[in-house]
């Protein structure tokens, strides 16, 4: 194979590899702030553990703010000590009184703020666990628990989104509703978390199916691109070799005088 042919083949392979990587990149999803266990029974006292991954390569996670509901407040809020972090319970007057059991509640803990001590922030590739006991769990469908993640460079990521496809979904505690299938603690916009009926074939309208189909389509697209690139490379090599063979060795009489 000539030098020119080898360069052409190398260029085609490089383009195919770059295209495959570009298609494969969206398949990897970033980690979300989520609950280790996201279900609880009404009236229970739930020990919830928030899993917080640091997603910055240059900054540390140095603060975490959990917002608790004011319409279904928890009368008991207790944090579990996290080494290197200080927890603060913020108690506020509720917009409207809420009856919990036989008691009318006019104020409650509405926020928990964790702050890292010096050199205790979460670095690149680290995961923090923040346990808290909440109760009694209200008799409701689900409870959205937004979390603001503060970084050492001054930026804040608000994990408060709801609905399918939210970029930064909020953790959700499911009580009477069935957990969503997104595995990130996010909630549907209409609050319907019913588990889809299992059939012999996937239901294209079932929650999460569209994402699975999209991922499969990307994988098949990458495979098709790779096969196509190999075909192009082989075609170039075959045509080059055919051209070299057709030219053949030149004899003195070829193109010379009789």
C-alpha positions in Angstrom: 0.0 0.0 0.0 1.4 3.4 -1.0 2.1 6.2 1.5 -0.8 8.2 0.0 -3.2 5.3 0.5 -2.1 4.8 4.1 -2.7 8.4 4.8 -6.1 8.3 3.3 -7.1 5.2 5.3 -5.8 6.8 8.5 -7.8 10.0 7.9 -11.0 8.0 7.3 -10.5 5.9 10.5 -9.9 9.1 12.5 -13.0 10.7 11.2 -15.1 7.6 11.9 -13.6 7.4 15.5 -14.4 11.1 16.1 -17.9 10.7 14.9 -18.5 7.7 17.0 -17.2 9.5 20.1 -19.5 12.5 19.3 -22.5 10.2 19.2 -21.6 8.2 22.2 -21.0 11.3 24.5 -24.7 12.0 25.1 -25.1 8.4 26.4 -23.2 9.1 29.5 -25.3 10.9 32.1 -24.0 13.0 34.9 -24.7 12.0 38.4 -27.6 13.7 40.3 -28.2 14.6 43.9 -30.6 11.8 45.0 -32.0 9.8 47.9 -30.5 6.5 48.8 -34.0 5.3 49.8 -36.8 7.3 48.3 -40.0 5.7 49.7 -41.6 5.9 53.2 -44.9 5.0 54.8 -47.4 7.7 55.9 -46.9 8.6 59.6 -43.5 7.0 59.8 -40.2 8.7 60.8 -37.9 8.2 57.8 -34.1 8.3 57.9 -33.2 9.8 54.5 -29.7 9.8 53.1 -29.0 12.4 50.4 -26.2 11.3 48.0 -24.3 14.3 46.7 -21.7 13.8 44.0 -19.2 16.6 43.2 -19.5 17.3 39.5 -16.8 20.0 39.1 -13.2 19.2 38.2 -11.9 22.5 39.6 -14.2 23.4 42.5 -15.2 21.7 45.7 -18.7 21.2 47.1 -18.7 23.3 50.2 -22.4 23.8 51.1 -25.7 22.0 50.8 -29.2 23.5 51.4 -32.2 21.2 51.7 -35.6 22.9 51.4 -38.4 21.2 53.4 -42.1 21.7 52.5 -44.2 24.4 54.2 -47.6 22.9 53.2 -46.9 19.5 54.7 -44.2 20.4 57.3 -42.2 17.9 59.3 -42.6 18.4 63.0 -39.5 16.3 63.8 -36.2 17.1 61.9 -32.9 15.7 63.2 -29.6 15.6 61.4 -26.9 12.9 61.7 -23.4 14.3 62.2 -21.3 14.4 59.1 -17.5 14.5 59.8 -16.1 17.9 58.6 -19.5 19.5 58.1 -21.8 21.6 60.3 -25.6 21.4 60.0 -27.9 24.3 60.8 -31.7 23.9 61.2 -33.6 27.0 59.9 -37.0 27.4 61.6 -39.5 29.8 60.1 -43.1 30.9 60.5 -45.3 29.0 58.0 -47.3 31.0 55.5 -50.5 29.4 56.8 -51.1 27.3 59.9 -51.1 23.5 59.2 -52.8 20.8 61.3 -50.7 17.8 61.9 -52.6 15.1 63.8 -54.4 17.0 66.6 -51.9 19.9 66.7 -51.9 23.2 64.7 -48.4 24.0 63.5 -47.5 27.7 62.9 -43.8 27.3 62.5 -41.4 24.5 61.4 -38.0 23.7 60.1 -38.0 24.8 56.5 -34.4 24.4 55.6 -31.3 22.4 56.6 -28.0 24.0 55.7 -24.8 21.9 55.7 -21.5 23.8 55.5 -18.1 22.2 55.1 -15.3 23.0 57.5 -11.9 24.2 56.1 -10.4 21.5 53.7 -13.5 19.3 54.2 -15.3 20.0 50.9 -16.1 17.3 48.4 -13.5 17.3 45.6 -13.5 16.0 42.1 -14.7 12.4 42.0 -16.0 12.4 45.6 -19.5 11.6 46.9 -21.0 12.9 50.1 -23.7 11.3 52.2 -26.0 13.5 54.3 -28.5 11.6 56.5 -31.5 13.3 58.1 -34.5 12.0 60.1 -37.8 13.5 59.1 -41.3 12.8 60.5 -44.0 12.1 60.7 -44.2 11.6 57.0 -47.3 13.2 55.6 -50.1 11.2 54.1 -49.7 12.4 50.6 -48.6 11.2 47.1 -45.0 12.4 47.2 -42.8 15.1 48.7 -40.4 17.1 46.6 -37.1 18.0 48.4 -35.1 20.6 46.5 -31.4 20.8 47.2 -29.0 23.7 46.4 -25.4 22.5 46.0 -22.8 25.3 46.6 -19.3 25.2 45.1 -16.1 26.9 46.3 -15.9 29.0 43.1 -19.2 30.7 44.1 -21.5 28.8 41.8 -24.7 27.0 42.9 -26.5 24.2 41.2 -30.2 24.1 42.2 -31.5 20.5 42.1 -35.2 21.6 42.0 -36.5 20.6 38.6 -39.6 18.5 38.2 -41.1 16.6 35.3 -39.6 14.3 32.7 -36.3 15.4 31.3 -35.5 18.0 34.0 -31.8 18.9 33.7 -31.4 19.1 37.5 -34.2 17.0 39.0 -35.1 17.4 42.7 -34.9 14.4 45.0 -38.4 13.1 45.7 -39.7 11.1 48.7 -42.6 8.8 47.4 -45.3 8.1 50.0 -48.5 6.9 48.3 -47.2 7.3 44.8 -45.1 4.7 43.1 -41.5 5.7 42.6 -40.6 7.2 39.2 -38.5 5.1 36.8 -35.8 7.8 36.3 -33.7 6.5 39.2 -32.7 10.1 40.1 -35.4 11.1 42.5 -37.1 13.4 40.0 -40.9 13.7 39.8 -43.4 13.9 37.0 -45.1 17.2 36.4 -48.6 15.8 36.9 -47.6 13.8 40.0 -48.6 10.4 38.4 -46.0 7.8 39.3 -48.0 4.7 38.6 -45.9 1.7 37.6 -46.6 0.7 33.9 -48.1 -2.7 33.2 -45.5 -5.2 32.2 -46.3 -6.9 28.8 -44.5 -9.3 26.5 -43.3 -6.3 24.4 -42.1 -2.9 25.6 -44.8 -0.2 25.7 -43.5 2.8 23.7 -45.6 5.1 25.9 -44.3 3.7 29.2 -42.2 6.1 31.4 -38.5 5.7 30.6 -39.1 3.8 27.3 -38.4 6.8 25.1 -35.0 7.2 26.8 -34.2 3.6 26.3 -35.2 3.6 22.7 -33.1 6.7 22.1 -30.1 5.1 23.7 -30.6 2.0 21.6 -30.9 4.1 18.4 -27.6 5.9 19.2 -25.8 2.6 19.8 -27.1 1.2 16.5 -26.1 4.4 14.8 -22.6 4.2 16.2 -22.4 0.5 15.0 -23.7 1.5 11.6 -21.2 4.3 11.3 -18.3 2.0 12.2 -19.4 -0.6 9.6 -19.7 2.1 7.0 -16.3 3.5 7.8 -14.7 0.0 7.4 -16.5 -0.4 4.1 -15.2 2.9 2.8 -11.6 2.0 3.9 -11.8 -1.4 2.2 -13.1 0.2 -1.0 -10.3 2.8 -1.1 -7.7 0.0 -0.5 -9.2 -2.2 -3.2 -9.5 0.6 -5.8 -5.9 1.6 -5.1 -4.6 -1.9 -5.5 -6.7 -2.4 -8.7 -5.2 0.8 -10.1 -1.7 -0.3 -9.3 -2.3 -3.8 -10.8 -3.8 -2.3 -14.0 -0.9 0.0 -14.7 1.6 -3.0 -14.7 5.3 -2.7 -15.5 6.3 -0.5 -18.4 8.3 -2.1 -21.3 10.7 -0.4 -23.6 8.2 -0.7 -26.5 5.4 1.0 -24.5 5.1 4.5 -25.8 8.5 4.2 -27.6 9.5 4.3 -31.3 9.2 1.2 -33.5 
